[in-house]
Amino acid sequence: MKKNCIQNIIIHVSDNMDSHSLSDKINEFHVEVIERRLCNSNLSVKEKIAVIDRILENLKSREHEGIIK
């Protein structure tokens, strides 16, 4: 079992909360997690770039009418 792995994130949103600001915060969180994981890995620079390219490809493949599903 891996140590300190995030399994679920539950976000409780109030009725008057701006969904765009929440989206930005979640995106920043994901960037920080990906950056930290890449920095802590033993991958070469080329391998890290390949990982980022795969992430971008995955996001683009799930995009439909400008929205990532």
N, C-alpha and C positions, 0 to 999 in steps of 0.2 A: 504494500500500500504506500502510495506516495504521501509525503509529508507536506502539509500546508497547501493542499490543492483546493481551489475554489470549486465547489460542486454546484451550488445554487446561489443566485442572488435574488432576493425578494425586495421590491421597491414599493413602499406604501406612498401613494400620491394623494394629496389633498385636492379638493375640488377646484381651488383657486390657484393651483400651481401651474406655471408655464411649462408645457411639454417640450418646447424647444430648448429651454435652459437645462432641463433634465437630460435631454438627448445629448447636449454638448458635454455635460458632466460625465455621462456614461461613456461617450467616445473618448474623452480624456483618460478615464479610468482604464479602458482597454489599451490605449496607447502606452500608458505607464506600465501595465502588466506585460505587454509584449516586449517593450524596451527592457524591462528588468530581466525577463526570462532570457532574452538574447544576450544581454550583458553577462549573465551568470552562466551561460552555456560555454562549452568548449568548442564551439563551431568557429570555423575560419570566416573571414570577411565575406568570401564568395558564398559560403553556405548560409550565412545570415541574410545576404541579399536574396538568395534563392528562397528562403523561408518567407521573407517579406513579399516577394513576387508571387508566391503561392497563395498567401493570404489575400493579396489584391485580386488575383485571378478568381479565387473562391467568392469574394464579395461581388465581383462583376458578374459572375455566373448566376448569382442569386438575385441580381437586381432586375426589377421589372417596373418599367415606367418611372425610373428614377428613385424607386423605393427598394431597399434591400429587405428581402423577406427572410 
